[in-house]
Amino acid sequence: MELQNLSAGIEFCQNLLGYQFRTPDLLREALTHASVAPTRQASNERLEFLGDSVLGLIVCQYLFETYPDYLEGELTKVKSAVVSRRTCAEVARALGLHDVLVLGKGMNERAHLPSSLCAAVLESIIGALYLDAGLEVTREFVLKCMMPHIEESVHCEHQRNYKSQLQQHAQKVLGVTPVYEVLDEKGPDHSKCFEIAVCINGRRFPSAWGRSKKEAEQKAALSALKDLEVVSADTEEA
């Protein structure tokens, strides 16, 4: 997009967001790449910085409230996938934001824009929207855009969480909850390994060793899932 068409880009974004900016200059800044800005401060880099944090906050709060059984590590994996450069670039392209980013000469091959530029324009628009409209309006936009990616990432994480899979299967099919038993432990206090087996309704499944209790439990759960033929025998450890 040429610089003189920036106003068309602003209008496009306002229609996309369903929101009319009280301060359109925020959108102007959000769409201006450093290659055409008179100064770096006038480009979208500062808004990108802010938008990245706002995006992370909204996604983290949603995951925290929606998945109370997820541990910190599981939440972190989902959040990292959702707010990644790859995902943000994918969302930006799907919304058409790469077509309204104002770039310097020699950078106008829109179909081959680097992912970093596409991700940056999404984050800068999120930053601009947050400053102009506040958190709630921004949350609505972010979740609308990111929900498919959140659900996909949660599904992938669930598939890697063998304890969760086993618990759901045991409760649904057998009406009981798996019990994990520590059978043995070896090594010094700072570097212990644990042997754990899972028992379901009185049946003990093959044990597994891990460098932590959580790792051993996951391996033991996978062994049980294989024995129960819930997952295929060649399923690898996460």
C-alpha positions in Angstrom: 0.0 0.0 0.0 1.3 3.4 -0.9 1.6 6.0 1.7 -1.1 8.1 0.2 -3.5 5.2 0.6 -3.0 5.0 4.4 -6.4 6.5 5.0 -7.9 3.6 3.1 -6.0 1.2 5.4 -7.3 3.0 8.5 -10.8 2.6 7.2 -10.3 -1.0 6.4 -9.0 -1.7 9.9 -11.9 0.2 11.6 -14.4 -1.9 9.5 -12.5 -5.1 10.4 -12.5 -4.2 14.1 -16.0 -3.0 14.1 -14.8 0.0 16.0 -14.2 3.7 15.1 -11.1 5.1 16.7 -11.3 8.3 18.7 -7.6 8.8 17.9 -7.1 7.6 14.3 -3.4 8.5 14.5 -3.0 5.4 16.6 -4.1 3.3 13.7 -1.9 5.4 11.4 1.1 4.6 13.6 0.1 0.9 13.8 0.2 0.5 10.0 3.4 2.4 9.5 6.5 0.3 9.1 9.9 1.7 10.1 11.0 1.7 6.5 8.7 4.6 5.7 8.4 6.3 9.1 10.2 9.6 9.5 11.6 8.3 12.8 11.6 4.9 14.5 9.4 6.4 17.2 6.8 7.2 14.6 6.7 3.6 13.3 4.6 0.7 14.7 7.4 -0.7 16.7 6.3 0.8 20.1 2.7 -0.3 19.5 4.0 -3.8 18.6 5.8 -3.9 21.9 2.6 -3.0 23.8 0.3 -5.2 21.7 2.5 -8.3 22.3 2.0 -7.9 26.1 -1.7 -7.2 25.8 -2.2 -10.2 23.5 -0.3 -12.4 26.1 -2.4 -11.1 29.0 -5.7 -11.8 27.2 -4.7 -15.3 26.2 -3.2 -16.1 29.6 -6.3 -14.9 31.5 -8.6 -16.9 29.2 -6.6 -20.1 29.6 -6.3 -19.6 33.4 -10.1 -19.2 33.8 -11.1 -21.8 31.2 -8.8 -24.6 32.1 -8.6 -24.7 35.9 -7.1 -28.3 35.9 -4.1 -27.3 33.7 -0.8 -26.9 35.4 1.5 -24.0 34.8 3.6 -25.9 32.3 0.6 -27.0 30.3 -0.8 -23.4 30.2 2.6 -22.1 29.1 2.8 -24.5 26.2 -0.6 -23.6 24.9 0.0 -19.8 25.4 3.4 -20.0 23.6 1.8 -21.7 20.6 -1.1 -19.2 20.4 1.0 -16.0 20.7 3.9 -17.3 18.6 5.1 -15.3 15.6 3.9 -18.1 13.3 0.3 -17.9 14.6 0.2 -14.1 14.7 1.4 -14.0 11.1 -1.2 -16.5 10.1 -4.0 -14.5 11.7 -2.7 -11.3 10.2 -2.7 -12.7 6.7 -6.2 -14.2 7.2 -7.5 -10.8 8.2 -5.8 -9.1 5.3 -3.6 -6.9 7.5 -0.5 -7.6 5.4 -2.2 -5.7 2.6 -2.6 -2.5 4.5 0.8 -2.3 6.2 2.6 0.7 4.8 6.1 -0.3 3.6 9.1 1.2 2.0 10.0 0.8 -1.6 11.3 -2.7 -2.5 9.2 -4.3 0.3 5.8 -4.4 -1.5 5.8 -8.1 -2.5 2.8 -8.8 -0.2 2.6 -12.5 -0.9 6.2 -13.0 0.4 6.3 -10.7 3.4 8.3 -12.1 6.3 6.3 -13.6 9.1 7.8 -11.1 11.5 6.3 -8.2 9.6 2.8 -9.8 9.4 2.9 -10.7 13.1 4.1 -7.2 14.0 1.2 -5.4 12.3 -1.3 -7.6 14.2 0.4 -6.9 17.5 0.6 -3.1 16.8 -3.1 -3.0 15.9 -3.9 -4.8 19.2 -1.8 -2.2 21.0 -3.6 0.7 19.3 -7.0 -0.8 20.0 -6.1 -1.3 23.6 -5.0 2.4 24.0 -8.1 3.7 22.2 -10.9 1.4 23.3 -9.6 -0.3 26.5 -9.1 -3.9 27.5 -12.7 -5.3 27.1 -13.1 -4.3 23.4 -9.6 -5.5 22.7 -10.3 -8.8 24.5 -13.3 -9.4 22.3 -11.3 -8.9 19.1 -8.3 -11.0 20.3 -10.4 -14.0 21.4 -12.5 -13.8 18.2 -9.3 -14.1 16.1 -7.4 -16.5 18.3 -10.1 -18.9 19.5 -9.5 -21.5 16.7 -5.8 -21.5 17.5 -6.4 -21.7 21.3 -8.7 -24.7 20.8 -6.2 -26.4 18.4 -3.3 -25.9 20.9 -5.4 -27.1 23.8 -6.3 -30.2 21.8 -2.7 -30.9 21.0 -1.6 -30.4 24.6 -4.4 -32.7 25.8 -3.2 -35.4 23.3 0.2 -35.1 24.9 -1.2 -35.3 28.4 -1.5 -39.0 28.9 -2.6 -38.6 32.6 -5.6 -36.5 31.5 -6.5 -39.0 28.8 -6.3 -41.9 31.1 -8.4 -40.2 33.8 -11.1 -39.3 31.3 -11.2 -42.9 29.9 -11.2 -44.5 33.4 -13.9 -42.3 34.7 -16.1 -42.6 31.6 -15.7 -46.3 31.0 -15.0 -47.7 34.4 -16.3 -45.1 36.8 -13.1 -44.9 38.8 -10.1 -42.6 39.0 -6.6 -43.9 38.4 -4.3 -44.1 41.4 -0.5 -43.6 41.0 1.9 -45.5 43.2 5.6 -44.8 43.8 7.3 -48.2 43.7 10.9 -47.1 44.0 13.3 -44.2 43.8 17.0 -43.9 43.1 19.7 -41.4 43.1 20.7 -38.4 45.3 18.2 -35.9 46.5 19.1 -33.4 43.8 18.8 -35.9 41.0 16.3 -38.6 41.9 14.5 -40.9 39.5 11.2 -42.4 40.3 9.4 -45.7 39.4 5.7 -45.3 39.3 2.8 -47.6 38.3 -0.8 -46.7 37.8 -3.6 -48.8 39.3 -7.2 -48.8 38.0 -9.9 -50.7 39.8 -7.4 -53.0 41.4 -5.4 -53.6 38.3 -1.8 -52.5 38.2 -0.3 -51.6 34.9 3.4 -51.7 33.8 5.5 -49.3 35.8 7.7 -46.6 34.3 10.8 -44.6 35.4 11.1 -40.8 35.2 13.4 -38.0 36.2 10.5 -36.6 38.2 7.3 -38.0 39.6 5.3 -36.1 37.0 7.4 -37.5 34.1 7.1 -41.1 35.6 3.3 -40.7 36.0 3.0 -39.6 32.4 5.0 -42.6 31.2 3.0 -44.9 33.4 -0.3 -43.5 32.1 0.9 -44.1 28.6 1.7 -47.7 29.4 -1.8 -48.1 30.8 -3.4 -46.4 27.7 -1.5 -48.9 25.5 -2.6 -51.9 27.5 -6.2 -50.7 27.4 -5.8 -50.1 23.7 -6.9 -46.5 24.0 -3.8 -45.4 22.1 -1.8 -47.4 19.6 1.1 -49.5 20.8 3.6 -47.4 18.8 2.5 -44.1 20.4 5.7 -42.3 21.5 6.2 -40.5 24.8 5.6 -36.7 24.7 
